[in-house]
Amino acid sequence: MYLYPKIFDNADAKKENWSKFKVETFEDVSKTDFVKTFLPLVLFNLLLVGFGWRNFRKEKQIV
């Protein structure tokens, strides 16, 4: 919260001592389970393929 009031007071950035601020980076250590991630996508695509196949067979029988 140190810089927050200075932003709205239009303080000059060149006057700030930037060497006292340390650069922090975010590292996500959680693991991704690809089966749980892609299973809904695969099932939805198979459902759409099934509907398309059924519709194609219906159209083929009419002709």
Legacy VTK file of the C-alpha trace (Angstrom):
# vtk DataFile Version 3.0
C-alpha trace
ASCII
DATASET POLYDATA
POINTS 63 float
0.000 0.000 0.000
3.033 2.238 -0.108
2.628 3.314 -3.724
-1.166 3.435 -3.788
-1.593 7.019 -2.478
1.290 8.245 -4.628
-0.447 7.023 -7.774
-3.486 9.183 -7.118
-1.406 12.165 -5.988
0.377 12.068 -9.378
3.772 11.723 -7.706
6.755 11.714 -10.043
8.002 8.165 -10.647
11.574 9.346 -11.226
11.827 10.532 -7.609
10.976 7.085 -6.247
13.770 4.800 -5.019
12.945 1.701 -7.073
15.910 -0.299 -5.762
14.114 -0.904 -2.446
11.376 -2.904 -4.205
12.021 -6.572 -4.897
10.591 -8.246 -8.000
8.267 -11.085 -7.082
6.994 -13.705 -9.487
4.111 -16.130 -9.187
4.745 -19.843 -9.474
1.818 -22.228 -9.634
2.739 -25.516 -7.990
-0.621 -27.226 -8.459
-0.686 -30.206 -10.784
-3.090 -30.418 -13.693
-4.932 -33.683 -14.215
-5.301 -33.879 -17.994
-7.917 -36.634 -17.833
-10.249 -34.455 -15.750
-9.463 -31.480 -17.935
-10.095 -33.010 -21.348
-12.722 -35.637 -20.527
-15.695 -33.200 -20.672
-14.428 -31.830 -23.984
-14.046 -35.302 -25.485
-17.476 -36.416 -24.251
-19.141 -33.283 -25.623
-17.439 -33.758 -28.991
-18.485 -37.418 -29.100
-22.056 -36.373 -28.317
-22.034 -33.878 -31.192
-20.493 -36.446 -33.543
-23.204 -38.914 -32.534
-25.972 -36.383 -33.271
-24.373 -35.552 -36.612
-24.013 -39.204 -37.541
-27.653 -39.872 -36.583
-28.820 -36.882 -38.600
-26.755 -37.968 -41.606
-28.232 -41.476 -41.497
-31.766 -40.033 -41.343
-31.112 -37.851 -44.395
-29.627 -40.816 -46.244
-32.732 -42.978 -45.661
-35.122 -40.357 -47.067
-33.393 -40.265 -50.449
LINES 1 64
63 0 1 2 3 4 5 6 7 8 9 10 11 12 13 14 15 16 17 18 19 20 21 22 23 24 25 26 27 28 29 30 31 32 33 34 35 36 37 38 39 40 41 42 43 44 45 46 47 48 49 50 51 52 53 54 55 56 57 58 59 60 61 62
